[in-house]
Amino acid sequence: MLPRMNKTVRTTGLSAALLLALLGCGSSTSNPFGQLDGAQNAAISDACQCFTALEYSNAAECEAALEDSYTATERACLEEVYRTYNAELAPNTACRLAALDVGVDCLNDVVDCNATGVQTCIGDVGDAFTECPAIPQAVEDALDACTP
C-alpha cells in the first residue's frame, strides 16, 4: 500500500494497495509540494513495474489507481500552504522524501517482482511514514481545506 498524499500527507494511514505514496510555482519541483508529489509519482511508477504483485493487470492501471489527482485549484492551494508553512512542513516533507528514496531502492532490489518483496518494501515505507514528525494541527487544517 502506498500512503496517499491527498489528506494523508500528515497521517499514518495507508491506502490499501499502494506502495510509497506520496506533492510549485513554475516547475513541479520548485516547491516542497512539487518535490513530494514528484517523488511520490516516481515511486508509484517504480512500484507499478511490479503491477502483478500489486494485483493490477498492467502498469497503467496500477498508476491510475495509485496516483493522486488534483484540480488546478487544489494544486495551487496545496502549493500555497507549502510555501506559507514551509518551516512547519519541512521536517515531515524531508522524512517522507527519504522514506520514498529508501522504498525505491528496496523495490530495485526485489528479484522478479515477487509479491513478498514488493509488499515488504511497501510496508517499510508505510512504517517510515509513521515515524515522520507530526504536522501542526493548523497546518493539517490548511491542507485539508485544499482538498475538500
N, C-alpha and C positions, 0 to 999 in steps of 0.2 A: 504494500500500500504506500502511496505517496501522500505525505501530509500536504494538504492543499493550501495554496496561498490565500485564496479567497476566504476571508474570515478566520482561517486557522493559522495565519501567519503569526499569530500571537497565542495560539493554544497548543495543546499537546495531542489533540485528537488526530487520528489518521483516517483518510478516506479509504474505503475498503478495497482497493485493488491497485493501488498505486505504488510508487517507489519513493521517490525522493522529492516529493514535491518541493515544490516551491514554485520579483516584481520590479521618466526623464524628460525632461525637456530636451528637444533635439533628438540625439540618438537614444536608442532604448537603453543604453548603459550609462547615460550621463548622470543619473541619479540613482541612489541606492535601490529604489523600487525597480528601476530598469535592470540593474545588475542582478538583483534577486530573481526577477521574473525571467531574465535570460538564462541564468544558471538553472532554474527550475525546468525551463523548457528543454535545455540541453540534456539535463539528467533524464527527463522523461523520454526524450528521443533515444538516448542510450539504453534505457530500460526497455523500451519498446522494440529494440532489436531482438529481444527475447520474448516477443509477444505471446508465443505459445505457453511459456512458463507463467505468464500473467493471464492466461485463458482468453486471449483475443485471437481472432482469425488472421489478422495481419497488422503490420506496424502502424498503418494509417488509422485503423480503427482504434488501436491502443492509444495513440497520441490524441485523437479526437476525444476519447473518453477521459483522459487524464489531464489534459492541459486546461488551465483556467482561461476563461474568455471574459474580457472586459469591454464594455462600451467605451467610446471615446471619452464620454463624461466621467465614467468610473475611473478610467486610467488617469485622466487629468487630476481628479480628486485625490487618488492614491499618491500620485507623484507629488502633489502639493503637500499632503500630510507628511510624506517622507522628507521633503525639503524643510518644512516647518519644524518637525520634531526629529531632525537628523541626529542630534546628540542623544536623545532618549532611545531611538531605534537602533543606533549603531552597534551596541553590543549584541543584540538579538540578531541583527542582519549579518554581522560578521560570523556569528556562531552558525547560523543556517547555511551561509555560503561555504564554510569549512565542512559542515556535515555533508553537503551536496558533493563537494570535491572528493571526500572520502568514499561516499556512495558510488560515484562514477568509477573511482579506482577499483573498488570492490567488484563492480559489475565487469570491469575489464579483465578481472582475474577469474571470473566464472567460466568454467570449461563447458562448451557445448550448450550453453543456456540451460543448464539443469535447474529445475524448479526450486530445489532446496537452496542452491547457491544464490539464486536471484532473490528468493524470499528472505534469506539471511541478510543480504545487502539492504533490502528494503527495511527490514526490521531494525537494522543497525542505524539507519538514517532516522527512522522514527524515534528510536531511543535517544539519539544525539539531539534531536529537536527538543525533546522533553527536558533536556539539561540546559538548554539555552536560557539566558537571562530573561526574566519576565519583562513585559512591556507595561508601562504605567497605564492604569485604567483610563485616564483621559485620552491617551493616545489610542488605545483599543477602541474607545468610543468614536474617535475621529475616523479611524479606519473602517469601523462598522458603518458609519454614516455614508461612506463612499459606495458601498455595495449593499443597498437595502434589500 
